[in-house]
Amino acid sequence: MIGRFRKISTKLFVLTSLLLVFFLSLLMAVQSSFFESYYERKKTNELKSALETFRSTYYKSQDDLSGLVEQFSVFEKQYSATMAIGQLKDGSLVLGTQPRFSFVQVVDKDGNAVQRQQQLLRPPLPDNGLKDVLTAMNSWKENNALVRRVINLGETVSFANVSDRANPRTSTIAAIAPLKNGDATDNVLLAVMSLQPVGEAAGIVRDFYVYFLLLAIALIVLLTYLFSRMISRPLVKLNEAAGQMAKLDFTVRCEDGSRDEIGSLGGTLNFLSQNLNDTLGQLHKANEQLKADIENEKRLERLRREFVASVSHELKTPISLIGGYAEGLKDGIVQGERQEEYLDVIVSETERMANIVSDMLDLSQLEAGKFNLRKEPFRIGTLAESLSDKMFVELNKKRIFCGVELEDADAVVMGDEFRIGQVITNLLGNAIRHTPEGGKIRIVTAEGPGAGVPGSVGTIEVLLFNEGEPIPETDLPHIWDTFYTVDKSGNRGLGGSGIGLAIVKNILTLHGSRFGVRNEANGVVFYFTLPLAGE
């Protein structure tokens, strides 16, 4: 319950409901307390104003008294009042025609109290009306200030009169206006209105307020609930979005749709979330790239170490052979034809070291972008047959059959013939190393992608297949990398220096060739494309 009250919607609902209920209750209490007094003052002023208007309309002189009395019914009907005329004669009030009278203490023109017979001039009154009139006259004559204002100053006065203090609903209000006869005041005009309807209305209102308050409270609870939900719902959404952002989830969005300050805040939060998400995505990418670079650097470092070991091994063997055979010649261990054999070994190993150094220089130039091609048309079939013949000795050592299959023996391609020859030589040497004794190698040329298609550049595809073990799938993406070798044992018969295929990749890339490698049944296929000359 405590956790629920902490919700902003609950707080807003409870506080708003309590405030509205308190304000409504206070308003009703104030109205109930001051309704009667306010209504009494209002009616008193209205009666006074109406009596002055009535007197000025129907009374000009003493001759108008009879006509004035005849208009009483109109005034009484309109204002629910009782009217009478009091006549002053020798300091006393006397009756006109059709008298109703009682004996009360009255005052003369100077405000001095005298015991006189008070007489009221008007048509006969019912008992209740006579009682109200006499009560009002009695209240007036007891207030010397009001008497002087009417008789001496000629003012119209109004006042409230409570005939029964224990029952305020029997109260009346009265207004008295002087009827001048020249400078003298011989008569006064009296109007009396009962406040009983006001008291009854106030009682009904107080009774009604109870039911009204209950209905108002129910409406307030309903409306404040809807209001609190309307206000708090977007705030709750904003809070949930901020909570997700605190958990580094910047994909969350606050879809409020309103155009007020809360909607603007939601839009700002969405904008912030989007920026943070983009920034975080960039950081993730940079981090992944950094990881990849670190891993690549580690791999290159590992490849460098393997290359150094491989090159050291490759160079150590011929150097050892050269040194051993040279010492044998120097010491005269062999004579005649054996000397020629020793010299052939020395020359062969020297060429091997020279090739390794040459490959390293070529790779360095290729990777530095300082390698320039000399492209010119040449017959790819002729080049393939020539290189196959040159590799006869190496092929014959392992009794490998190498066949050249030309789809078009006269096909002319555009490229650097020397460097393409270097590509075929490296691929063929790689194939010889991995082909078992008595195996087969095939060099095939065929139409490549785009040949015969209008608007496309025709190509020749060169494929070199060798029998043997397939390349492990994990090694396929890396065999073109510098210093990478599938065989990590350092076996001179199987493992190369890791430079040949890197040189192949760079030369073919400079030619814009599509190249690759794939495993097939009983062997491996290397392939590359060259554009036809004149296309």
Solvent accessible surface area in square Angstrom, and as a share of the most:
residue,aa,sasa,rsa
1,M,187,0.83
2,I,127,0.64
3,G,47,0.45
4,R,149,0.54
5,F,86,0.36
6,R,170,0.62
7,K,110,0.47
8,I,79,0.40
9,S,24,0.15
10,T,26,0.15
11,K,86,0.37
12,L,47,0.23
13,F,52,0.22
14,V,44,0.25
15,L,111,0.55
16,T,28,0.16
17,S,12,0.08
18,L,111,0.55
19,L,119,0.59
20,L,72,0.36
21,V,36,0.21
22,F,131,0.55
23,F,120,0.50
24,L,28,0.14
25,S,41,0.26
26,L,90,0.45
27,L,76,0.38
28,M,16,0.07
29,A,55,0.42
30,V,67,0.38
31,Q,78,0.35
32,S,27,0.17
33,S,79,0.51
34,F,124,0.52
35,F,64,0.26
36,E,56,0.25
37,S,43,0.28
38,Y,122,0.46
39,Y,62,0.23
40,E,53,0.24
41,R,140,0.51
42,K,84,0.36
43,K,48,0.20
44,T,17,0.10
45,N,96,0.49
46,E,68,0.30
47,L,1,0.00
48,K,61,0.26
49,S,64,0.41
50,A,11,0.08
51,L,0,0.00
52,E,65,0.29
53,T,83,0.49
54,F,13,0.05
55,R,56,0.20
56,S,63,0.40
57,T,79,0.46
58,Y,82,0.31
59,Y,17,0.07
60,K,152,0.64
61,S,47,0.30
62,Q,47,0.21
63,D,132,0.68
64,D,42,0.22
65,L,27,0.13
66,S,82,0.53
67,G,34,0.33
68,L,0,0.00
69,V,24,0.14
70,E,126,0.56
71,Q,54,0.24
72,F,5,0.02
73,S,71,0.46
74,V,85,0.49
75,F,7,0.03
76,E,37,0.16
77,K,176,0.75
78,Q,128,0.57
79,Y,64,0.24
80,S,92,0.59
81,A,8,0.07
82,T,26,0.15
83,M,0,0.00
84,A,0,0.00
85,I,0,0.00
86,G,1,0.01
87,Q,51,0.23
88,L,11,0.05
89,K,121,0.51
90,D,131,0.68
91,G,16,0.15
92,S,11,0.07
93,L,1,0.01
94,V,32,0.19
95,L,23,0.12
96,G,26,0.25
97,T,107,0.62
98,Q,110,0.49
99,P,68,0.43
100,R,86,0.31
101,F,105,0.44
102,S,30,0.19
103,F,137,0.57
104,V,27,0.16
105,Q,66,0.29
106,V,4,0.02
107,V,7,0.04
108,D,27,0.14
109,K,82,0.35
110,D,104,0.54
111,G,12,0.11
112,N,86,0.44
113,A,69,0.53
114,V,36,0.21
115,Q,116,0.52
116,R,109,0.40
117,Q,61,0.27
118,Q,1,0.01
119,Q,30,0.13
120,L,4,0.02
121,L,23,0.11
122,R,25,0.09
123,P,50,0.31
124,P,72,0.45
125,L,7,0.04
126,P,93,0.59
127,D,109,0.56
128,N,119,0.61
129,G,8,0.08
130,L,31,0.15
131,K,129,0.55
132,D,38,0.20
133,V,0,0.00
134,L,33,0.16
135,T,32,0.19
136,A,0,0.00
137,M,1,0.01
138,N,54,0.28
139,S,31,0.20
140,W,6,0.02
141,K,22,0.10
142,E,116,0.52
143,N,63,0.32
144,N,74,0.38
145,A,51,0.40
146,L,20,0.10
147,V,1,0.00
148,R,109,0.40
149,R,86,0.32
150,V,0,0.00
151,I,11,0.05
152,N,74,0.38
153,L,121,0.60
154,G,21,0.20
155,E,69,0.31
156,T,6,0.03
157,V,1,0.01
158,S,28,0.18
159,F,25,0.10
160,A,48,0.37
161,N,12,0.06
162,V,45,0.26
163,S,58,0.37
164,D,60,0.31
165,R,190,0.69
166,A,98,0.76
167,N,61,0.31
168,P,83,0.53
169,R,95,0.35
170,T,49,0.29
171,S,7,0.05
172,T,4,0.02
173,I,0,0.00
174,A,0,0.00
175,A,0,0.00
176,I,0,0.00
177,A,0,0.00
178,P,1,0.01
179,L,0,0.00
180,K,72,0.31
181,N,64,0.33
182,G,65,0.63
183,D,145,0.75
184,A,38,0.29
185,T,3,0.02
186,D,29,0.15
187,N,0,0.00
188,V,0,0.00
189,L,0,0.00
190,L,1,0.00
191,A,0,0.00
192,V,3,0.02
193,M,18,0.08
194,S,43,0.28
195,L,11,0.05
196,Q,89,0.40
197,P,85,0.54
198,V,14,0.08
199,G,3,0.03
200,E,75,0.34
201,A,41,0.32
202,A,2,0.02
203,G,9,0.09
204,I,118,0.60
205,V,44,0.25
206,R,90,0.33
207,D,94,0.49
208,F,114,0.47
209,Y,37,0.14
210,V,87,0.50
211,Y,153,0.58
212,F,80,0.33
213,L,46,0.23
214,L,112,0.56
215,L,109,0.54
216,A,10,0.08
217,I,53,0.27
218,A,59,0.46
219,L,90,0.45
220,I,22,0.11
221,V,63,0.36
222,L,97,0.48
223,L,108,0.54
224,T,3,0.02
225,Y,106,0.40
226,L,97,0.48
227,F,88,0.37
228,S,1,0.01
229,R,100,0.37
230,M,124,0.55
231,I,57,0.29
232,S,2,0.02
233,R,123,0.45
234,P,16,0.10
235,L,49,0.25
236,V,62,0.36
237,K,83,0.35
238,L,13,0.07
239,N,107,0.55
240,E,105,0.47
241,A,4,0.03
242,A,45,0.35
243,G,33,0.31
244,Q,65,0.29
245,M,22,0.10
246,A,83,0.64
247,K,153,0.65
248,L,120,0.59
249,D,48,0.25
250,F,18,0.08
251,T,92,0.54
252,V,39,0.22
253,R,77,0.28
254,C,7,0.04
255,E,130,0.58
256,D,43,0.22
257,G,75,0.72
258,S,48,0.31
259,R,247,0.90
260,D,70,0.36
261,E,142,0.64
262,I,34,0.17
263,G,13,0.12
264,S,71,0.46
265,L,98,0.49
266,G,1,0.01
267,G,38,0.37
268,T,81,0.47
269,L,30,0.15
270,N,30,0.15
271,F,134,0.56
272,L,83,0.41
273,S,1,0.01
274,Q,71,0.31
275,N,60,0.31
276,L,65,0.32
277,N,46,0.23
278,D,64,0.33
279,T,66,0.39
280,L,46,0.23
281,G,27,0.26
282,Q,118,0.53
283,L,108,0.54
284,H,103,0.46
285,K,151,0.64
286,A,59,0.46
287,N,63,0.32
288,E,101,0.45
289,Q,105,0.47
290,L,101,0.50
291,K,106,0.45
292,A,53,0.41
293,D,68,0.35
294,I,78,0.40
295,E,104,0.47
296,N,61,0.31
297,E,95,0.43
298,K,121,0.51
299,R,53,0.19
300,L,46,0.23
301,E,75,0.33
302,R,86,0.31
303,L,0,0.00
304,R,100,0.37
305,R,140,0.51
306,E,48,0.21
307,F,16,0.07
308,V,90,0.52
309,A,63,0.49
310,S,22,0.14
311,V,15,0.09
312,S,56,0.36
313,H,72,0.32
314,E,10,0.04
315,L,45,0.23
316,K,139,0.59
317,T,33,0.19
318,P,0,0.00
319,I,98,0.50
320,S,66,0.42
321,L,61,0.30
322,I,36,0.18
323,G,32,0.31
324,G,43,0.42
325,Y,59,0.22
326,A,44,0.34
327,E,111,0.50
328,G,4,0.04
329,L,43,0.21
330,K,173,0.73
331,D,102,0.53
332,G,34,0.33
333,I,123,0.63
334,V,13,0.08
335,Q,123,0.55
336,G,51,0.49
337,E,145,0.65
338,R,126,0.46
339,Q,58,0.26
340,E,104,0.47
341,E,86,0.38
342,Y,35,0.13
343,L,82,0.41
344,D,92,0.48
345,V,41,0.24
346,I,32,0.16
347,V,82,0.47
348,S,61,0.39
349,E,20,0.09
350,T,64,0.37
351,E,100,0.45
352,R,79,0.29
353,M,39,0.17
354,A,56,0.43
355,N,91,0.47
356,I,17,0.09
357,V,74,0.42
358,S,51,0.33
359,D,37,0.19
360,M,73,0.33
361,L,110,0.55
362,D,20,0.10
363,L,8,0.04
364,S,67,0.43
365,Q,87,0.39
366,L,12,0.06
367,E,103,0.46
368,A,62,0.48
369,G,67,0.64
370,K,152,0.64
371,F,18,0.08
372,N,133,0.68
373,L,41,0.20
374,R,190,0.70
375,K,105,0.45
376,E,92,0.41
377,P,78,0.49
378,F,13,0.06
379,R,110,0.40
380,I,0,0.00
381,G,0,0.00
382,T,77,0.45
383,L,20,0.10
384,A,0,0.00
385,E,80,0.36
386,S,46,0.30
387,L,19,0.10
388,S,10,0.07
389,D,103,0.53
390,K,146,0.62
391,M,28,0.13
392,F,129,0.54
393,V,90,0.52
394,E,72,0.32
395,L,11,0.05
396,N,87,0.45
397,K,152,0.64
398,K,48,0.20
399,R,161,0.59
400,I,13,0.07
401,F,130,0.54
402,C,22,0.13
403,G,12,0.12
404,V,40,0.23
405,E,79,0.36
406,L,45,0.22
407,E,115,0.51
408,D,73,0.38
409,A,59,0.46
410,D,96,0.50
411,A,7,0.06
412,V,49,0.28
413,V,0,0.00
414,M,59,0.27
415,G,0,0.00
416,D,10,0.05
417,E,67,0.30
418,F,134,0.56
419,R,41,0.15
420,I,0,0.00
421,G,7,0.07
422,Q,29,0.13
423,V,0,0.00
424,I,2,0.01
425,T,48,0.28
426,N,30,0.15
427,L,4,0.02
428,L,0,0.00
429,G,15,0.14
430,N,19,0.10
431,A,1,0.01
432,I,13,0.06
433,R,78,0.28
434,H,68,0.31
435,T,1,0.01
436,P,73,0.46
437,E,110,0.50
438,G,47,0.45
439,G,4,0.04
440,K,108,0.46
441,I,0,0.00
442,R,90,0.33
443,I,0,0.00
444,V,31,0.18
445,T,3,0.02
446,A,25,0.20
447,E,116,0.52
448,G,9,0.09
449,P,69,0.43
450,G,25,0.24
451,A,24,0.19
452,G,83,0.80
453,V,82,0.47
454,P,127,0.80
455,G,92,0.89
456,S,47,0.31
457,V,87,0.50
458,G,4,0.04
459,T,23,0.13
460,I,9,0.05
461,E,35,0.15
462,V,3,0.02
463,L,33,0.16
464,L,4,0.02
465,F,25,0.11
466,N,5,0.03
467,E,51,0.23
468,G,19,0.19
469,E,146,0.66
470,P,75,0.47
471,I,23,0.12
472,P,64,0.40
473,E,122,0.55
474,T,110,0.64
475,D,20,0.10
476,L,31,0.15
477,P,92,0.58
478,H,64,0.29
479,I,5,0.03
480,W,31,0.11
481,D,30,0.15
482,T,20,0.12
483,F,40,0.17
484,Y,21,0.08
485,T,21,0.12
486,V,55,0.31
487,D,38,0.20
488,K,108,0.46
489,S,89,0.57
490,G,35,0.33
491,N,73,0.38
492,R,75,0.27
493,G,44,0.42
494,L,80,0.40
495,G,9,0.09
496,G,21,0.20
497,S,22,0.14
498,G,11,0.11
499,I,1,0.00
500,G,22,0.21
501,L,30,0.15
502,A,0,0.00
503,I,0,0.00
504,V,0,0.00
505,K,66,0.28
506,N,25,0.13
507,I,0,0.00
508,L,1,0.01
509,T,83,0.48
510,L,81,0.40
511,H,13,0.06
512,G,66,0.64
513,S,16,0.10
514,R,140,0.51
515,F,56,0.23
516,G,9,0.09
517,V,24,0.14
518,R,97,0.35
519,N,44,0.23
520,E,74,0.33
521,A,89,0.69
522,N,122,0.63
523,G,1,0.01
524,V,6,0.03
525,V,5,0.03
526,F,6,0.02
527,Y,45,0.17
528,F,3,0.01
529,T,7,0.04
530,L,1,0.00
531,P,43,0.27
532,L,41,0.21
533,A,28,0.22
534,G,86,0.82
535,E,123,0.55
